[in-house]
Amino acid sequence: MITKKKPFCTVPFSVAFYEGNEDYSGMFRDCCSKIANTQIKSAPGDNFEKWWNSKQLNDFRDELTTHQWPDACLSCKLQEQERDFSFRIAVNKEDSNNVDYTWPRAWNIKFGNVCNLGCWTCNEGNSSVIFQHKKQSGIPLLINYDPGQTFLDHWPQLEKDILKSYKHHKIVTLTLLGGEPLYNKTVIDFLQKLIQLDLAKRTKLEITTNGTVSPDKLFDQTAVETWNYICIFVSLDATGKFVEWLRYGANWDQIQKNIQSFKQVANYVEIHSVLSVLNINYLYELDEYAKSQSLKLNVSTISRPNFMTLAHWDQPVESLLVRKTYPKYQIYYNLIGSKSTPGSGKKLINYIRSFSKVRKPLSDFAPELAKKMSWL
């Protein structure tokens, strides 16, 4: 779709989102920042070109040329209220001189579920560890396919679609997601291919990592000269030993060392945090840590599963906010229980306890917090 009117948000005009699906349907979606239950996906059997020109995606584009802040765009709205920045603003800035919307200039690619962590707020579609933990614990799987193999099945055509962007745009932005992209051989091989095709200097890399894997396999000290630009977004939802329970399998000391390495090989490093009922108490410490590293902290809120979201909390607020609160974060505290759903607290407790055979309890990592959050 080509528009003569400047849209409120250019994301669906210039960024492609690959998500993947077991039956080759729903592989592409409209935006990663929209509220989960409002996201639209490609129809069964649609290839990327058909999706890019589809009615449902064009309808969303039309909405952004005539309206500001659709209800589904709450995540970016909250970020802009808190610190005058969001995914929308970043993409709009990149698109300030872009006039070619016939093919995306940026790709947001989920490289399957290959991962080395089992984060509580994640699922087996994004983590091979969770996939295994659920099987070992006898927990019903949300999916009946192997996301890793599904991605490999899709990758040959997807790679061609991505490379086509270089025919339309001087600079192409690649946002690499997982699983854990630094832990994924397909990612490593693809970046090597871009170097061999002499496309690295035309590529802006945005890598979202859990911070537990060293960047050595991908980059050396000359990386900033090889690529057009390298952004590393470290997904970190807490600090200290607590993060080792929250992001099961992580090592806080190793994360801190890797962040220093990221600073050496990247043009820009930023910490991304997704707030849930499990980490709202650690927002201050995370903010302070980011400051100590001279890094920006980008905060958003989890939208699923419902029983982990701040909005759906169904217990007294004081049972959740067991540590000191700060006026700076009131916008997030106000979300707690705003759409209270009876039974969400019980679902959360039951879910965490269902992993007791394969994961250690919170008391082994943060005993003081475990006492205060006795419901957990």
N, C-alpha and C positions, 0 to 999 in steps of 0.2 A: 504493500500500500504506500502510495506517495501522497503526502499532505502538504498543502501550501500554508496552512495555519500552524503556528508554533504550538506544539502540544505542551500541556502542563508537565508531563513526564514523557521522556523519549525512550524509556526502557523497552516497551514492546515494539518500537520501530527499529531498534538497532541491536538488541541483544537476544541471542537464541539460547534457550534453556533445554538441555538434554537431561532427562531423568531416567528413562529406561523402563521397560515393562516386560513381563515374561511372555506375553502373546503378541508382541510387536504392536501393541496398541498403547496409546497414552505415553508415547516416548518423549514428547515435547510438551512444555507448559509455558504459561505466559510470563510469570515473574516469581522469583524466589522469595521476595519480601512480602508478598500478599498473604493475608490470613489464609491458613491452610484450606479451610472449607470453601473458600471462594476462588481458588485457583482453577483455571481451565486447562484442559489437556487436549492433545491431538486425538482425533477420532481413530478407531481401530483401522489399521491398514494404511493410515496416512504416512507418506514419506515426509521428509522435512520440507521440501518445496511446497507441497500441498498444504501443510500446516502453516507455513509462513504467509501464505495467501488465503488462508481459510476465513470463513465468515465469522467464526467465534473470536478469532484473534483480531480481525478488523473491527469487530464491534467494540472490543476493549480499547482499541486504538481510538475509535471515534469518541468513546467516553472521555478519554484524556485530552481531547481537543475541545471539548465543550464543558467539562466539569473540573473542579478542583477537589481533591481529597475524597474520592469514592470511599465508602465504608471499608472496603477491602484493603485500603492502603494505610491502615492505622499504624503499622510498624514504622514506616518512614515519617509519618506525622509526629509520632512520639519522639523520635530521634531529633527531628528538627526543632521541636519545642524545647528539648533538653539542651541541645548543643549546636543548633543551626546547621546540622549536617545530616545527610542520609544517602542511601543508595541512589535515590532519585536525583539529588543534587549532583552527585558524582558523575552519573551518566549524562545528565543534561550538560554538564561542563565539557565532557569529552565530545559530545555531539554538537557543540556550538558551531562548528564549521562543516558538519556532515550534511551532505545533500543527497547522498545515495542510500535510500532505504530499500532498494530492490533485493539486497542480500545483507545479512547481518555483518556488522563490523566487529562484533564481540560474541564470544561463546562462553556459556556457563555450563561446564561439562562435569557430570557426576560419573567418575570412572569406576563404576561398580561399587562393591561393598568391602573390598580388601582393606582390612584395618587391623591394628594391633591393640585397640582398646575396646572396652565394653562400658560405654557411658550410660548412665541411668536414663538420660533424656533421649537417647538414640534408640534405634531398632535394628533388626536383622537385615533390613533392606539397605542399611548404611554401614553395617559392621559385621564382618565375618566372625568376630569373637562372640558377639551377642547371638549370632546364628548357632554357634557351637554350644554356648552356655545354655541356651534354651533347650537344645536337643538333649544335653546332659542332664538337665533338671526336669525334663518331661513337661516343659511349658509349651502350650500350643503355639505354633509359628503363625505369624500374620501373613506369610507368603508360602506358596507351594512350589517355589522354583529357586534356582541358584542365581542370585544377582550377578555374581562374578562371571559366570558363563554367559548369562544373558548379555552383559556388556560386551564380552568378546565376540558374540554373534553379531552384535550391532556395529561394532567398531569399524570394520572395513568401509562401509558406506558412510558412517559418521565422519570418519577421517577425510574422505573425499569432499563432503559438504563443508567441512572446516577449511580445507585447503582452497576451496573455491572463493572464500572470502578475500584471499590475497589478490584475486583478479579484480575485485571491486574497491578495495581500500588499501591505501598506502601502509597504514598501521592496523594490525589486528590484535585485539585484546583477547587473551585466553584465561578464563578463570577455571582453575583446576581444583576439583573437589573429589571427595571419596565417600566412604572410606577415608583412608589416609593416603593422599597422592604421593608423598615422599616414600611410601612403603610399597608402591605399585610399579612393577616392571613395565607395564604398558605406558605409563607416564614417562618413565625414564627413556624408553625406546623412542617415543614420539618426539620428545624434545631433542634427542640426538638427530632424528630425521629432519627436523626443522633447521638445525645447524647445517646438515649436509646439503639441504636444498637452498641454502643461503637466505633463509627467511627469518633467522633469529633476530637480526637487526630491525626487522619490520614487525616484531612481536613484542607486545607488552604482556608480561606474565603476572597473573594474580593467583597466588597459591595459598589456599586455606589449609593449614596444617594444625594438628593437635599439639605440636611442639615437642613431641617425644622422639622424633627421628632427626638425626643430623642431616643437614643439606649436602653433605660431602659427595653423595652419589650423583647429584644433579649439577652442582656448581663448584667451581674452584674460585680462587681469588680474582680471576679475570672475568668473572661472570657479568659484571656491570658493563664491561666493554663488549661482551659477546651479544647481549640482548638489548633491545631498545629500552626496556625498563623492567625492573623486577620488584613486585610488591609481595610481601609475605604477610599474610594475616594469620596470627596465632590464635587459635580458638582456645580460650582459657576462661573457665567459669569460676575459679576460686584460686587460692594460694595455699602453700604449706601442705601439711599432711592430708588435710581435708580433700584436696584435689585428687589424691590417690585413691580415695573412696568414691568420689563423685565421678571421676573418669577412670574407671577401674582398669588397673594395669599400668597407670602412669607413674612416673618417678619425678617428684618435684625438683630434686637436685639436677637431674638430667635436663628437665625442661629449662631451668635457668641457664644451664651451660649452652643449650641449643639456641636460646634467644640471643646470646652473645654472638654465636656463629651466624645467625640470620642477619644480624646487623652488619656483619663483615661482607656478606655476599650479595645483599639486596640494596636497592636504592631507597626502599621504604619498608618499614616494619610497623605493624599496628596490631593491637590486641583486640580480639572480638569476643564478647561475652553474651551468652543468651541466658536471660533470667528465668528461673523457675522457682517453685516453692522450695527446692532443695538448696539453692545457692543465694537466695535473696539476702541472707545474713552476712554474706561475705563480699558484698559489693564494695564496701568501704576499703577493705584490705586490698582488693583487686585494683581499685582506683589508685590507692597509694603505691602499690607495686608498679603500676604502669608509669606513674610520675617518676618513681625512682629510676626507671629505665629510660626516661625521656621519650616514652611512647604514648601515642593516643590510645584511649580506650573507647571502643565502639560498642554500645550496649543496645541490645534488642530484647524482645520477650518471646519466649517459646509459645507456639500456638497449638502444639500437640505433643504427647497425648493430653487430653483435657484434664485428667486428674493431676497433672504436674504443673498446669498453668496457674499463674497468680490469680487470674480472674475467677477461676472455678473453685477456689479454695472454700471449703464449707465449714471450717472450724473457726473458733475465735482468733482474731488477728494476733493477739498476744501469745497464742500458742505457737505461732509461726515466727514472729519477729522476737526471737529470744535474746538477741544481742542489741547493742546500742543502735538507735536509728539516727539518720542525719537528714536535715531539711533539704539538702541538695538532691536527695533521691525521692522526695515526696511523691513525685509523679508516678513512680513505680509502686510505692507503698499504697497509693490510692487505688491501684488496680486489684489489690488483694480482696477477693470475695465480691468483686463488682458484678460478677455473673455467677454467683454461688450455685453450685450444683450438688444437691444432696448425695452423699455417698462417695464423693471424689476422694476424700481423705482416706476412707476405708480401702478404696481401690488402690491408692498409692501404697499403703502399708502392706496390703496383700501381695502387690506386685514385687516389692522389694524383698519381702520374706520368701517369695517363691524361688529366689536365687540363692538361698542360704546354703545349699549344698556345694556351690561352686565359688561363692564370694564371702569374704570376711565381713563382719558387721562393722558399722560405723564406730562403735566403741573401741575398735582396734586402731583406729586412725585419729579420731578426735573425741576422746572420752568425755570432755567437758560439754561439748555440743550435744553428744549423744544423751547425756543426762537431761539437759534442758529440753531437747526435742524427744522426750520420752515416748511420744506417740509413734516415733519412727522405729 
